[in-house]
Amino acid sequence: MAIGPLMLDLSSVSLTSQERELLVDPQLGGIILFTRNYSTKDQLDDLIGEIRSLRQELIIAVDHEGGRVQRFREGFTQLPAMRRLGELYLKDQSEAIQTAKQVAWLLAAELLVHDIDLSFAPVLDLDHSISQVIGDRAFSNETGIIVELAQAFIDGFHEAGMAATGKHFPGHGGVVADSHLDIPIDDRTLAELERTDLEPFAQLAQTLDAMMPAHVIYPSVDDKPAGFSRIWLQQILRQQLKFEGVIFSDDLSMQGATVAGGFVQRAEAALEAGCDMVLVCNDRKGALEVLAYLNRCGVPSSKRLEQLKHKAQMGTLSANKHWREARSTLLALG
């Protein structure tokens, strides 16, 4: 089950003829869904069915965190921003931990039953009250609270059968600039980062299935953004933190990625730094350039991606079994 290293987006609620051709390219390994790809649950099932009929092994992902980052709303449970869980923790730690696990289980189960493999969550960034793009997506401004709630969240994902992705390594909350629109620079030392933002990633590295690095430059460590840095991805994440899961790049169409050059140069830099899969969203021309490059150079499939996909398939089977059992029980009650 070879899975290519590129994940791209779709234009609407059904596949175009061009997209059907793209989906059978062996260098394509994943699809990320956005709000524009959803209207109803039935439509979502039809879209996923179209994708699966062409490539069963594709990883289908979505940014579905809760709060303001929830791509599917009508027909799905309205999930709270993670900050709400952090606020609950200050009042009742036990209840907050239990709720974090329940929220994550529900989030994962609602996606898995539609054969969606992955939600890119949880956010492990610290809320330093300066980053609007992070803000209430973060559990807290305290590392200890983040670790406890994120561990419960990960447990909920795993119980439902979904892999967990920590983002944005090694921490995006310490910069004002939004990497979607700018090139953020965090001037803190590595020692400062290790005491604060890096700590949740370090403590949870053994339980997370995937990581997504930030398009942020930390000059005291490297002059490249974390997602293009062998120091961050190989020396720190792989060697020091012993992380063995998948590394997804953040979207290479974001402004924070432009320091690496054009789309081909960005993809090449991310893969060479250690990413297993690169995302190119909202720029079809750029995605096509990356796909052509990958076909020229023949990047081999990552075993880590195959393992992640296997876990997702088991989760989907489990979720559908539980939904069928619950439905049968309710019907039997009359």
N, C-alpha and C positions, 0 to 999 in steps of 0.2 A: 504494500500500500504506500507507494511513493507520493509524497505531498510536496508540491513546489513551494518556493520561498516568497511568493508574492501574494498579498491580500489586497483586493480592490473593492470598490463600492459599485452599487447599481443605481441607475438613473431614476427608476420609478417603481410602481407596484407590480410590474411584470417584466419579464426579460425582453430586451430588444433582440433583433436578429444578430447585431454585432456582439451583444453580450453572450448569446448562445455560442457563438464561435469562440469567444474568449474563454469561456468556462471549460472547454475541452483541451485547452493548452496545458500540457503537463507542468509547465513552470508556474502556473497559477495554483495556489494551494488553499486560498481562503477568500471568503466574501464577508464584508462588514455591512450591516444594515443600518439605515438611518430612519428618521421619522418619515421621510418622503417615500419610503418603501412599505409603509403600513397604512391601511385604511380600516380593515376589519380582521378578525381572527380567521375567517374563512379565506379571505384574500391572502393572508400571510401563509396559511397552509398551502394554498395553490402555488405561491411563489417558491416556497421551500421545496414543494414537490417538483416544480420545474427544474430547480437547481439540482436536486438529488437524482432526477432522471438522467441528467447529463454527467454528473460526477458525484457519486455517493461519498467519496472520501474527502471532499472539500470541508474545511473548517468554517462553519458559519458563526459569526460573532456579532456582537452589538455592544454599544456603550449604554448599559441599562443599570445605573447605579442607584437610582432613587433621587428624590428632590428634583432639581432643575435639569438633571441629566437622566432622563428616562425617555427612551425613543418611542415606546409603545404605551399609549395611555387608555384610549377607549377600549373597554373590555378587559383591561389588565388592572391589577390592584395598584392604587396610587401609593407609592412607597415614599417614606420620609427621607429627607436629606440626612446624611450620616451625623451631622452636628446635633440633630435631635437626640440621637442615641448618646452622644457625649454629654449633653445637658441632663439626660435622664440618669446617667452614671453618677453625676454629682449629687443626686438625690437618693438613688437606690442602686448600688453597684450590682447586686444580684439580678434585679429586674432588668437592668440595662443589658447585661451580658446575655440573659435569656432572650430578650427581645431582639438583640443583634443576630443571634442564631436563627430565630424564627423568621425575621425579615429576609435573611439571606436564603434560607430554605425555600421560602415562598417565591422569591425572585427567581431562583434557579429552576424550581419546579415549573413555574409558569412559562419559562422559555424552553425547557427541555421537552415539554409535552408537544411543542411545535417543531421539534427537531432542530432547535438552535443550540449549538454546542457550547457557547461561551459568552459570558458577559465580562467585559474588561473591568473587573472589580475584585477587591476593594481598593479605594484610594487610601494610601498610607502616609500622605503628606501631612505635615504639621500646619495648623492654621496659625500663622504668625500675625494675622490681621492686616496683612499688607497685599496679599495676592487675591484679587477679585476672581480670577479664573479658578482658584481653588476654593477659598471661602468656606461655605457650609458643606462642601463636598467632603471636607476633612472631619474625622471624628472629634478631634480635640486639638488643643495647643500643648498638650502634655503627652510625652512619649509613652508613659506607663498606661494611660487610659487608651491611647491608640492601640497599643499592643494587645491589651485585654479584649477590647471590643472587636478588633480585626481578627483575632484568633477565634472568637466566637462566630464571627461572620464566615470565616473560612470553614469552620466546623459545619455550619449550616449548609454551605455550598457542597461540601463533601458528602454530607448526609443525604442531600438530594441527588448527588451524582455528578456535580459540575466541578470542573477545575477552577481554581482561584488564581487571579492575576493581580499582583501588587503593582501599584503605580503611584507616583512617577519617580522611579529610582534615580538618584539617591535622595530626592525631595525637591519639590517645586514650590513649596510654600514660602520660601525665604526671599523671593524676588517679587517686585512690583509688576514687572513686564509680563505680558501674556505671550507665551511662545507660539500661539496661533498667529499673532500679529507682529511680534517683535523678536529680538534675539536676547533673551535674558542672560544676565551675568550675575553670578553669586560669588562675592569676593571673600566669603568666609574661608577659614583654613580647614584642612581635612580634620584636624582635631576638634574644631567646633562642630563640624558636620557629624562627626562620630558621636559626639555627646548629645546631639539633638536629632536632626532630620534623618540621619542614616540609621538610627537605632531601631525603629520598627522594622525596617527591611532586614537588618542583621538578625534580629530576634525571630523573625518569621520566615527566614530563608529556607528553613528545612521543611516547612509545612506548605509553602506556596508552590503551585504547579508552574507558574509563569511570572515573568516580570516585564514591565514596560518602562524603559528609561526615559528621562526627561530630556527635552531639547533645551537644556540649560548648560551654560559654560561655567565651570568652577575653576578659575585660573590657577588657584593654588595646587590643583591636582593635574589638570590638563588644559590645553588651549582649545580643545574640541568639546562640543556638547557631549553629555554622557552617552547618548545613543550612538555616537561615532568614535568612542574612546575605548581603546583596548585596555587602558589603565583601569577605567571604571568597570568595564564588562568582563575582562579576563582576569586582571590582577586582583581587583577588589571583590567583585560579585562572584566569580567562579572560584578563585583560589582562596581568598581570605574568608568569604562568607559560605563557601562550599555549596553554592547554589547549583543544582543539577537540572532545573527545569528549563522550559522554553523561554527565550528572550524575544519579545515582539518589539519592533521599532514603534515609536509613535508615528503619526502620520507624516510622511515625508513631504507633503505639500504645505506644511505649516512653515511660517516665516522663520521659526527657530532652526529649521533644517537647512535653510538656504546657504549657510556658511560653508557647507560641503560642496557647493557648486550646483550644477544642473541635476535633473532627476536621476540620470544614470550614475553620476558621481555620488549622489546621496545614497543610492541603493548599494553601490559598491562599497562605500565607506562603512555603512551600517553592517553589512554582511561580513566585511573583513574585521570589523571591531568585535563581532561575536553574536550579532542578531541571527536568530534562526529564520525569522520571517519579517519582511518589511511591508508596511502599509502605505499605499498611495491612494488617497481619497480626494474626491471633488476636483480631480484634474485628469480627465481621461487621456489627454495627449501625453501627460507625464507618465501615466500608468502604462501606456502602449510603448513608450520609450524604454521603460524599465523591463517590460516583458520581452521586447526585442533583444535587449542586452543580455537578459538571462538565458534566452535561447541561443545566443551566440556563444556565451561562455560556459553554459551547461552546469550551473550550480547544483550539486547533489542534494537530494532530499535529506532532511534532518531526522534522525531516529527519534529525537525528542518530540518532534511534531507528530510522528506516527503514534507514539505512546500517548500523547495528549488526546489525539483523535480517538484512540481506542477507549480511553476513559470516558470521553463524551458519548460514544456509542453505547457503552454500558449504562450511563446515566439516563440516556433517552429511553432505553428499554425499561429501566426501572421506573422512570416517571410515568410512562404510558401504562405500565402494569398497575401502579398505585391508583392512577386516575380511573382505569377501568374497574378496579376493585371497589373504589369509593362510589362510582356511579352505580354499579350493580347493587351495592348495599342500600343506596338511597332508593333505587327503583323497587327493591324488595320490600322496603318499608311502606311503599304505596304512596 
